[in-house]
Amino acid sequence: MTADELITTYFETGTLPGLPDGHFIDGAIVAPAAGGKMESFDPGTGRPYASFAAGDAEDVDRALVSARTGFETWSRRAPAERCRILNEIARTLRAHAERLAVVESLDSGKSLAEARGDVAGSARLFEYYAGAADKLDGRSVNLGSDAAAFTIREPVGVTAHIVPWNYPTSTLVRGIAPALAAGCSAVVKPAETTPFTALLIAELLIEAGLPAGVVNVVTGTGTEAGAPLVADSRVAHVTFTGSVGTGVNVMRAVAPNVTGLTLELGGKSPLVAFEDADPEAVADGALWAIFSNSGQICSAGSRLILHESLRDAVLPRLVEKARALKLGHGLRNPDMGAINSAAHLDKVAGFVSRARGRGVEILTGGTVTTDPESGSGWFFEPTILDTPDPADEAVTQEIFGPVLAVQTFSDEEEAVARANGTEFALNAGIYTRDTGRALRVARAIDAGQVTVNDYWAGGIELPFGGNRKSGFGREKGLEGLDAYTRAKAITLAG
């Protein structure tokens, strides 16, 4: 079915045909051991539209047994063969891109255009790591003697991937693609509000030639399925994306097994605009830095830090652009889609309500709303808060919604201090025409990624990850392979 046919079917029937209702273990969809099911909700309507398997420790055990066998098979494949299969996976994802995008939009609430971009980027991720699969070489080491010494890079083994709900497809793929390139196998636990694209992609991996057992998917809650997965001693590395609190619990869970860990825990990223910046470019950049995916992005530019001389030129433009954004059901392809769940909508609304109670000026938005066409769904207006107090929770805490906190500064030192003024250190953006200042400030800001004059510049070729409470480890880029390989030194005495 085409995307239009799928969308028509959904709005006529309230569901989609062919959605998997079990786990994906050992190359096939299988029923949950305990027979439990959960409902998946459409954020654009606030109503359930399908059910999926509620996994538990028994399901996790089955998946890990399969993944261990899959690892023995996959790790012995020639690197060139892994390269070929990963490229075939990319082609297969592109062939099924429209169906994946419709399901991604329906499951997460994001616009269809955003979902299409996520699927296209995921196909590119597989291509990128396909190119690395046959180039994971060691090095020759001169010991200054007759001995011959060299290193080799080996896959770490079975990996676990805890995938968040805001980017179910691209976060899944940015973890499993380098793991597969390195020769590892994987067990994936998608978020309980967005289970379906992981299951559909797992089926496509088999279609593209990946051996059964190399990638397994167990759905369910974090407590019943995620916790036993990360705590299992058969797992060599855990890649987790989520909240700080849950990340700390994952660290505790993996510690007894001394399991490798990559944590991406979110951010409160600053966009700093200096007095020489183009006001229109700053307004456009700030708009999409915070309102893309309804602000539900760990790296969202959720703090706009303006030079005081630029404030009056930027804010009216930005407010006007925010008010012009069209909200609606993701499958109708609006400018901004829904909030992923009722619980998260309450959290976002709570931050804004408390800010209003403290006397923070709301320049625009600030209200829970619905899809204007249907009058239903979980939506929040694009919101801009005037927050001069650097200690205000709207400045320091991750809201993870379409809420922008605006601050001002008078000089470069104050700009850097405000940019570094939270516990997070994931992304940052700088707007200036002064190249020297851009490089100087980029070095001074504590962040895993810094972009200049385009907040979303960069791409999959660059490492992504944070410092401090944004986590540790890097995904994407060649650095994304580091978590899934280990170096072994071999020396032959003369």
Summary of the structure (lengths in Angstrom):
residues: 494
radius of gyration: 23.1
end to end distance: 65.5
largest distance: 78.8
contacts: 1848
relative contact order: 0.13
helix: 42%
strand: 22%
